[in-house]
Amino acid sequence: MQTMSRRTYGQFCGLAHALDVVGERWTLLIVRELAFGAKRYTELADALAGIGTSLLASRVKQLESDGVIQRRLALDQPGSAVVYELSDAGRELAAAMVPLAMWGARHQMADADAAQELFRAEWLLGSLAADVRRDLPDGLNATYEFHIGDSVACLRVAAGTVSVTAGPSPTPADVVVSAGAATIAAVIGGKVTFSEAAAGGDVEVTGDSAAQAALVTMVEKSLATR
């Protein structure tokens, strides 16, 4: 049940009611961050530089009220820290956001400059992972460590599932991919294929050859059938 007052569109329409929940500035970016796993409040603040402490607190409180996120004690962290995570409804919302992110990569990033904007590798990999889930090779079990600009994140494929985590792999990755943020954004946006970017030297791929081939197949097949 909603407990905080706010303006609504007042329209009996699913889109209007969805926008009542997520239409405020920063709200969807909070959901994006939690799509990569539970986070402490300070971790959310670090990832969303510029939001301001009071606004972040307000957005988190409202999303809890709307049933999009929930809090719990993380017993594996010092002092049993409180962390925030997506609810079932929040995970459904995160999945619904992927086409919007892909649309932005295709149509709204031509003039974007990763050197002038805050960037994290997992943001791009999240969109990529959502696409390749549809085209996973049978039996593939591999960790792909992406070095995108100065940021690192991992895409893991195991038991028919795909996950993305921030930072380097705690164990040696099967494949390491190195590229600039603009190049990966161009691949996701369909401006260039992964193979073309690699052939032109804009993407460097090292590691297990079978896992490399599986990655190229997954990415190109999924993006071509979008």
LUMGUSE-993726 format. One record per residue (C-alpha): residue in three letters; residue number from 1; x, y, z. Coordinates in Angstrom, 2 decimals. Each point is the difference from the previous one (the first is absolute). Example, Ala and Ser with C-alpha at 12.3 -4.5 7.8 and 13.67 -1.06 7.14 Angstrom:
residues 2
[pt "ALA", 1, [12.30, -4.50, 7.80]]
[pt "SER", 2, [1.37, 3.44, -0.66]]
***
This chain:
residues 226
[pt "MET", 1, [0.00, 0.00, 0.00]]
[pt "GLN", 2, [1.25, 3.48, -0.85]]
[pt "THR", 3, [0.67, 2.10, 3.08]]
[pt "MET", 4, [1.65, 3.08, -1.51]]
[pt "SER", 5, [-1.89, 2.78, -1.73]]
[pt "ARG", 6, [0.98, 0.94, -3.54]]
[pt "ARG", 7, [-1.46, 1.23, -3.24]]
[pt "THR", 8, [-1.57, -2.54, -2.32]]
[pt "TYR", 9, [-1.20, 0.10, -3.58]]
[pt "GLY", 10, [-3.48, -1.01, 1.10]]
[pt "GLN", 11, [-0.48, -2.23, -3.04]]
[pt "PHE", 12, [-1.41, -3.54, 0.01]]
[pt "CYS", 13, [2.89, -1.34, -2.09]]
[pt "GLY", 14, [2.82, -2.42, 0.77]]
[pt "LEU", 15, [2.65, 2.32, -1.42]]
[pt "ALA", 16, [-1.28, 2.97, 1.98]]
[pt "HIS", 17, [-0.02, -1.98, 3.24]]
[pt "ALA", 18, [3.49, -1.36, -0.73]]
[pt "LEU", 19, [1.25, 3.54, -0.54]]
[pt "ASP", 20, [-1.60, 1.04, 3.29]]
[pt "VAL", 21, [2.54, -2.39, 1.58]]
[pt "VAL", 22, [3.10, 0.36, -2.20]]
[pt "GLY", 23, [-0.39, 3.34, -1.77]]
[pt "GLU", 24, [2.00, 2.03, 2.52]]
[pt "ARG", 25, [3.62, 0.88, -0.73]]
[pt "TRP", 26, [2.56, -2.63, 1.20]]
[pt "THR", 27, [-2.63, -2.64, 0.82]]
[pt "LEU", 28, [0.76, -2.34, -2.89]]
[pt "LEU", 29, [3.73, 0.38, 0.57]]
[pt "ILE", 30, [-0.44, -1.26, 3.57]]
[pt "VAL", 31, [-1.78, -3.03, -1.44]]
[pt "ARG", 32, [2.83, -0.44, -2.52]]
[pt "GLU", 33, [2.59, -0.08, 2.78]]
[pt "LEU", 34, [-1.91, -2.55, 2.05]]
[pt "ALA", 35, [-0.45, -2.19, -3.08]]
[pt "PHE", 36, [3.67, -0.92, 0.46]]
[pt "GLY", 37, [-0.58, -1.16, 3.57]]
[pt "ALA", 38, [-0.73, 1.26, 3.49]]
[pt "LYS", 39, [1.74, 3.21, 1.07]]
[pt "ARG", 40, [0.48, 2.01, 3.14]]
[pt "TYR", 41, [-1.27, 3.56, 0.01]]
[pt "THR", 42, [3.55, 1.35, -0.27]]
[pt "GLU", 43, [0.67, -2.21, -3.03]]
[pt "LEU", 44, [-3.11, 1.38, -1.70]]
[pt "ALA", 45, [1.15, 3.54, 0.76]]
[pt "ASP", 46, [3.46, -0.73, -1.46]]
[pt "ALA", 47, [-1.49, -1.41, -3.20]]
[pt "LEU", 48, [-2.42, 2.91, -0.42]]
[pt "ALA", 49, [2.32, 2.97, 0.47]]
[pt "GLY", 50, [-1.98, 3.20, -0.19]]
[pt "ILE", 51, [-3.29, -1.20, 1.42]]
[pt "GLY", 52, [0.45, 1.53, 3.45]]
[pt "THR", 53, [-0.52, -1.82, 3.30]]
[pt "SER", 54, [-3.48, 1.29, 0.79]]
[pt "LEU", 55, [-1.34, -0.71, -3.49]]
[pt "LEU", 56, [1.44, -3.51, -0.01]]
[pt "ALA", 57, [-1.59, -0.68, 3.39]]
[pt "SER", 58, [-3.34, 1.26, -1.30]]
[pt "ARG", 59, [0.16, -2.13, -3.15]]
[pt "VAL", 60, [1.01, -3.12, 1.91]]
[pt "LYS", 61, [-2.81, 0.51, 2.50]]
[pt "GLN", 62, [-2.55, 0.45, -2.78]]
[pt "LEU", 63, [1.20, -3.09, -1.88]]
[pt "GLU", 64, [-0.30, -2.01, 3.21]]
[pt "SER", 65, [-3.53, 1.33, 0.46]]
[pt "ASP", 66, [-0.86, -0.99, -3.57]]
[pt "GLY", 67, [1.31, -3.53, 0.51]]
[pt "VAL", 68, [2.78, 0.37, -2.57]]
[pt "ILE", 69, [2.91, -0.42, 2.41]]
[pt "GLN", 70, [0.40, -1.51, 3.44]]
[pt "ARG", 71, [2.59, 0.13, 2.75]]
[pt "ARG", 72, [1.62, -2.83, 1.93]]
[pt "LEU", 73, [2.92, -0.64, 2.31]]
[pt "ALA", 74, [3.10, -1.26, -1.80]]
[pt "LEU", 75, [1.50, -2.34, 2.57]]
[pt "ASP", 76, [3.10, -0.50, -2.16]]
[pt "GLN", 77, [0.97, 3.66, 0.32]]
[pt "PRO", 78, [1.64, 1.77, 2.96]]
[pt "GLY", 79, [-2.53, 0.97, 2.64]]
[pt "SER", 80, [-2.80, -1.84, -1.82]]
[pt "ALA", 81, [-0.49, 3.01, -2.27]]
[pt "VAL", 82, [-3.39, 0.85, -1.47]]
[pt "VAL", 83, [-0.09, -0.50, -3.75]]
[pt "TYR", 84, [-2.63, 0.78, -2.61]]
[pt "GLU", 85, [-1.06, -2.43, -2.70]]
[pt "LEU", 86, [-2.69, -0.32, -2.66]]
[pt "SER", 87, [-3.26, -1.72, 0.84]]
[pt "ASP", 88, [-1.65, -2.33, -2.50]]
[pt "ALA", 89, [-1.83, 3.01, -1.42]]
[pt "GLY", 90, [3.28, 1.90, -0.11]]
[pt "ARG", 91, [1.73, -2.74, -1.97]]
[pt "GLU", 92, [-2.88, 0.03, -2.46]]
[pt "LEU", 93, [0.40, 3.77, -0.32]]
[pt "ALA", 94, [3.77, -0.38, -0.56]]
[pt "ALA", 95, [-0.69, -2.41, -2.87]]
[pt "ALA", 96, [-2.52, 2.44, -1.47]]
[pt "MET", 97, [2.65, 2.74, 0.06]]
[pt "VAL", 98, [2.38, -1.87, -2.31]]
[pt "PRO", 99, [-1.76, 0.90, -3.28]]
[pt "LEU", 100, [0.05, 3.65, 1.08]]
[pt "ALA", 101, [3.74, -0.20, 0.66]]
[pt "MET", 102, [0.53, -1.63, -3.39]]
[pt "TRP", 103, [-2.05, 2.72, -1.68]]
[pt "GLY", 104, [2.18, 2.58, 1.69]]
[pt "ALA", 105, [3.15, -1.74, -1.22]]
[pt "ARG", 106, [-1.33, -0.08, -3.56]]
[pt "HIS", 107, [-1.45, 3.48, -0.27]]
[pt "GLN", 108, [1.21, 2.31, 2.77]]
[pt "MET", 109, [3.73, -0.59, 0.51]]
[pt "ALA", 110, [1.53, 1.21, -3.27]]
[pt "ASP", 111, [1.36, 3.12, 1.69]]
[pt "ALA", 112, [0.61, -1.55, 3.43]]
[pt "ASP", 113, [3.57, 0.09, 1.31]]
[pt "ALA", 114, [0.95, -2.63, 2.57]]
[pt "ALA", 115, [3.08, 2.07, 0.89]]
[pt "GLN", 116, [-2.25, 2.84, 1.15]]
[pt "GLU", 117, [-2.71, -2.05, 1.71]]
[pt "LEU", 118, [-0.04, -2.40, 2.93]]
[pt "PHE", 119, [0.34, -3.53, -1.34]]
[pt "ARG", 120, [-0.03, -3.54, 1.40]]
[pt "ALA", 121, [0.60, -3.10, -2.07]]
[pt "GLU", 122, [-2.94, -1.87, 1.53]]
[pt "TRP", 123, [-2.43, 2.55, -1.43]]
[pt "LEU", 124, [0.79, -1.08, -3.56]]
[pt "LEU", 125, [0.35, -3.67, 0.88]]
[pt "GLY", 126, [-3.45, -0.01, 1.61]]
[pt "SER", 127, [-1.60, 0.79, -3.35]]
[pt "LEU", 128, [2.20, -2.50, -1.78]]
[pt "ALA", 129, [-0.79, -2.77, 2.49]]
[pt "ALA", 130, [-3.73, 0.52, -0.39]]
[pt "ASP", 131, [0.32, -0.60, -3.73]]
[pt "VAL", 132, [2.29, -3.04, 0.05]]
[pt "ARG", 133, [-2.25, -1.83, 2.49]]
[pt "ARG", 134, [-2.15, -0.99, -2.97]]
[pt "ASP", 135, [2.83, -1.67, -1.90]]
[pt "LEU", 136, [2.14, -1.90, 2.48]]
[pt "PRO", 137, [1.90, -2.97, -1.43]]
[pt "ASP", 138, [-0.80, -3.27, 1.73]]
[pt "GLY", 139, [2.46, -0.88, 2.73]]
[pt "LEU", 140, [1.93, 3.27, -0.07]]
[pt "ASN", 141, [1.65, 0.83, 3.30]]
[pt "ALA", 142, [2.34, 2.96, -0.26]]
[pt "THR", 143, [1.04, 3.26, 1.63]]
[pt "TYR", 144, [0.62, 3.00, -2.24]]
[pt "GLU", 145, [1.91, 2.89, 1.58]]
[pt "PHE", 146, [-0.62, 3.27, -1.83]]
[pt "HIS", 147, [2.47, 2.87, 0.31]]
[pt "ILE", 148, [-1.95, 2.92, -1.42]]
[pt "GLY", 149, [2.03, 3.17, 0.23]]
[pt "ASP", 150, [1.16, 0.22, 3.62]]
[pt "SER", 151, [-2.90, -2.09, 1.34]]
[pt "VAL", 152, [-0.23, -3.77, 0.42]]
[pt "ALA", 153, [-2.99, -2.32, 0.27]]
[pt "CYS", 154, [-0.68, -3.69, -0.57]]
[pt "LEU", 155, [-2.62, -1.84, -2.00]]
[pt "ARG", 156, [-0.47, -3.57, 1.19]]
[pt "VAL", 157, [-1.82, -2.75, -1.87]]
[pt "ALA", 158, [-0.78, -3.16, 1.99]]
[pt "ALA", 159, [-2.79, -2.57, 0.05]]
[pt "GLY", 160, [-2.01, 1.89, -2.58]]
[pt "THR", 161, [0.07, 3.31, 1.89]]
[pt "VAL", 162, [1.87, 3.28, -0.48]]
[pt "SER", 163, [1.09, 2.39, 2.74]]
[pt "VAL", 164, [1.96, 3.25, 0.12]]
[pt "THR", 165, [2.14, 1.16, 2.91]]
[pt "ALA", 166, [2.13, 3.08, 0.46]]
[pt "GLY", 167, [3.76, -0.33, 0.29]]
[pt "PRO", 168, [2.50, -2.67, -1.07]]
[pt "SER", 169, [-0.63, -3.71, 0.36]]
[pt "PRO", 170, [1.24, -1.47, 3.31]]
[pt "THR", 171, [1.30, -2.97, -1.99]]
[pt "PRO", 172, [1.75, 0.05, -3.39]]
[pt "ALA", 173, [-2.48, 0.82, -2.76]]
[pt "ASP", 174, [-0.38, -2.27, -2.99]]
[pt "VAL", 175, [0.01, 2.99, -2.34]]
[pt "VAL", 176, [1.14, 3.61, 0.41]]
[pt "VAL", 177, [-1.54, 2.66, -2.24]]
[pt "SER", 178, [1.57, 3.48, -0.22]]
[pt "ALA", 179, [-1.66, 2.89, -1.80]]
[pt "GLY", 180, [-1.02, 3.62, 0.32]]
[pt "ALA", 181, [-3.43, 0.89, 1.34]]
[pt "ALA", 182, [-1.02, 1.58, -3.31]]
[pt "THR", 183, [0.84, -3.21, -1.86]]
[pt "ILE", 184, [-2.09, -2.25, 2.26]]
[pt "ALA", 185, [-2.85, 2.51, -0.13]]
[pt "ALA", 186, [0.22, -0.09, -3.80]]
[pt "VAL", 187, [-0.16, -3.81, 0.03]]
[pt "ILE", 188, [-3.05, 0.02, 2.30]]
[pt "GLY", 189, [-1.60, 2.73, -2.09]]
[pt "GLY", 190, [0.46, -2.04, -3.17]]
[pt "LYS", 191, [2.37, 2.51, -1.60]]
[pt "VAL", 192, [2.73, -2.61, -0.45]]
[pt "THR", 193, [0.22, -3.75, 0.57]]
[pt "PHE", 194, [2.23, -1.52, 2.65]]
[pt "SER", 195, [2.02, -1.74, -2.73]]
[pt "GLU", 196, [0.47, 3.23, -1.94]]
[pt "ALA", 197, [1.15, 1.84, 3.11]]
[pt "ALA", 198, [2.48, -2.78, 0.80]]
[pt "ALA", 199, [1.29, -0.16, -3.59]]
[pt "GLY", 200, [0.55, 3.77, 0.04]]
[pt "GLY", 201, [1.99, -0.17, 3.23]]
[pt "ASP", 202, [-2.60, 1.84, 2.08]]
[pt "VAL", 203, [-0.66, -3.12, 2.09]]
[pt "GLU", 204, [2.71, -2.31, 1.31]]
[pt "VAL", 205, [-1.04, -3.49, 1.05]]
[pt "THR", 206, [2.31, -2.50, 1.71]]
[pt "GLY", 207, [-0.50, -3.34, 1.71]]
[pt "ASP", 208, [-1.67, -3.31, -0.72]]
[pt "SER", 209, [-0.76, -0.22, -3.72]]
[pt "ALA", 210, [-3.23, -1.98, 0.37]]
[pt "ALA", 211, [-1.35, 2.47, 2.57]]
[pt "GLN", 212, [1.02, 2.87, -2.29]]
[pt "ALA", 213, [-1.90, -1.51, -2.91]]
[pt "ALA", 214, [-3.05, -0.57, 2.21]]
[pt "LEU", 215, [0.04, 3.64, 1.09]]
[pt "VAL", 216, [0.15, 1.31, -3.56]]
[pt "THR", 217, [-2.83, -2.32, -1.05]]
[pt "MET", 218, [-2.19, 0.97, 2.96]]
[pt "VAL", 219, [0.50, 3.72, -0.45]]
[pt "GLU", 220, [-0.45, 0.14, -3.74]]
[pt "LYS", 221, [-2.95, -2.40, -0.12]]
[pt "SER", 222, [-1.86, 1.78, 2.79]]
[pt "LEU", 223, [0.55, 3.50, -1.40]]
[pt "ALA", 224, [-0.94, -1.07, -3.53]]
[pt "THR", 225, [-3.35, -1.44, 1.16]]
[pt "ARG", 226, [-1.03, 2.88, 2.25]]
***
